[in-house]
Amino acid sequence: MTAASTPASGRAAWRADFPIFERQIYLNSCSLGALSRQSRARVQEFLGEWEQRGAAAWYDVWWERLAAVRAAYARAIGTPADGVALHASISTATSVLASLLDYRKRPKVVTTDLDFPTVAYQWLARRAQGVEVVIVRSPDGVTVPAELIARAVDDRTALVATSHVYFTTGAIQNVRAVADAAHRHGAWCYIDAYQSVGQVSVDVHAMGVDFLSGGGLKWLLGGPGIAFLYARQDLLPELDPAVTGWFAHARQFDFDPHTLVRHADARRLEQGTPALAAVHAQLGGFEVLEAIGYPRVREVTAALAHDLVARAQELGLRPHVAPEPDARSAIVMLPSADPAAAVTRLAERGIVADARPGHVRLSPYFYNTVEDHVAALEALRG
Ligand SMILES: Cc1ncc(COP(=O)(O)O)c(C=O)c1O
């Protein structure tokens, strides 16, 4: 019996925590993870505290919850609790990173045409200051071989910035090979892991990356407005971003405008007050994921992805995914002549999916079932 078909009551209980399934089949987690009862309860708790206590809640419960959410992000990527900085989005996290590199001797940043464009934008916006952006093209539109990225890196490269899972196709990148290629030339490696942390295994130390970002929106079930940036611990003392804020200050409550003394830990890469409602939604998401356990979440999700690809192939739908099964994640692109119409047809049958140019995108997660796949593929056929 495969993990995807296991009818364990545990799996039914997982799904019961996501009320959207009472009315719809949700197959769009790579856009936005479904809302859990736990996240709703945590946000309600926050609203109650805000209503009843106002700012007094900052000094005990809310401050502690910022630490709790940092620690949970750190656990999700296999690093100590003080190894991550909180951010509002991947864009703000990446802009802090872009502001701490020294481009004078190393003006080049290497990225790819399959990465989410907000990554490239941080450096395109710095071209006037001499930053050179090299965008490696994917030969097949599915993935970018690490060797091609390696060929673009030289001694003038400051950073290689790419994804762990490409949002465009769900292909999983060999991050270790990319990081090694960067390091051979003295460059750093930054990984946008927004589409991976939660659904596939992430261990920043095994991957050998210098920086990595992720967040709540998708596979960590935290909703919009909360993200994180990891930086390699031994680099921290030399990281002094020009884009900063009072949360980076080691003595932020001194309110001293004369000195900027940054935290020794990764908080030195933060900016301002995190969005507390989002922090609470994320804590609810972590309750769900950590109760199930990341290995089990991954096992079930990988089996579902395998099932969906196999069913689509059987129906002749030619899913646009990585050729090697091990390089596939749970983002499944199905070619479509009219993706918007197909997504509308799915919606009419209560199935939430998404359209991308030339494709319908389905992204199952641990709370889905093979019956969801059958229903979606039937609707797509017709
Ligand atoms: C891989 C990836 N990176 C970044 C983003 C966007 O990040 P943000 O809106 O948090 O800046 C997305 C999509 O939401 C994405 O899929």
The ligand as a MOL file (V3000), in Angstrom:
LIG
                    3D

  0  0  0     0  0            999 V3000
M  V30 BEGIN CTAB
M  V30 COUNTS 16 16 0 0 0
M  V30 BEGIN ATOM
M  V30 1 C 9.5610 30.5770 -5.2880 0
M  V30 2 C 8.8750 31.8680 -4.9560 0
M  V30 3 N 9.6000 32.9120 -4.5070 0
M  V30 4 C 9.0290 34.0820 -4.1980 0
M  V30 5 C 7.6640 34.2740 -4.3520 0
M  V30 6 C 7.0630 35.6100 -4.0080 0
M  V30 7 O 7.5340 36.0440 -2.7890 0
M  V30 8 P 7.0080 37.3180 -1.9830 0
M  V30 9 O 5.6860 37.7200 -2.5320 0
M  V30 10 O 6.9200 36.8050 -0.5590 0
M  V30 11 O 8.0310 38.3610 -2.1250 0
M  V30 12 C 6.8670 33.2100 -4.8260 0
M  V30 13 C 5.4150 33.2910 -4.9890 0
M  V30 14 O 4.6360 33.7080 -4.2480 0
M  V30 15 C 7.4970 31.9870 -5.1360 0
M  V30 16 O 6.7960 30.9530 -5.5960 0
M  V30 END ATOM
M  V30 BEGIN BOND
M  V30 1 1 1 2
M  V30 2 1 2 3
M  V30 3 2 2 15
M  V30 4 2 3 4
M  V30 5 1 4 5
M  V30 6 1 5 6
M  V30 7 2 5 12
M  V30 8 1 6 7
M  V30 9 1 7 8
M  V30 10 2 8 9
M  V30 11 1 8 10
M  V30 12 1 8 11
M  V30 13 1 12 13
M  V30 14 1 12 15
M  V30 15 2 13 14
M  V30 16 1 15 16
M  V30 END BOND
M  V30 END CTAB
M  END
